[in-house]
């Protein structure tokens, strides 16, 4: 029995250490929350925000319209009222909604009401969708700060949230997909198609022109 007695202080110390670690982890972890934004091509918004520390996932989808369960063809054809949008799920103990809204405004062209970059039409326009007064206040504050910094009128509306419909599976995480797709460049992987689309559409070039060193997802 003596070896067991000698091991008790060690076991107790380990138990205390584990408890401290768990308490520390719980203290850092916050609530899991969502925001929904529309910033033009949802592949690009998803790719940008999945790089942000504290973001758990970003899901491409459709929202803002009246058509239930829309398809990509429905939305891009027009008439549904839906935007290409992204639901961003985040840990509020690591990043807060104010920070995410700040990043959002600086990742788009919020002066363009007719779409984004090479993608034109209402379905590619920008918007923030809010579910409560706290979200609206945070979004309005971020918009005011971005407008002051940019020195130009921001046209991105802040709208009441509506039903969010997940986009088709092939749109999710498109920017890192390895499946080969047929493009005007031939058969290439999804991630290569995404890179060529983003560059060809002029997204990063326009954001760099607008925001300069304050563009969070663009190399300067």
Buried (B, 14 or more C-beta within 10 A) or exposed (E): EEEEEEEEEEEEEEEEEEEEEEEEEEEEEBEEBBBBBBBBBBBBBBBBBBEBEBBEBBBBBBBBBEBEEBBBEBBBEEEBBBBBBBBBBBBEBBBBBBBBBBBBBBBBBBBBEEBBBBBEEBBBBBBBBBBEEEBBBBBBEBBEBBBEEBEEEBBBBBBEBBEBBEBEEEBBBBBEBEEEBEEEEEEBBBBBBBBBBBEEBBBBEBBBEBBEEBBBBBEE
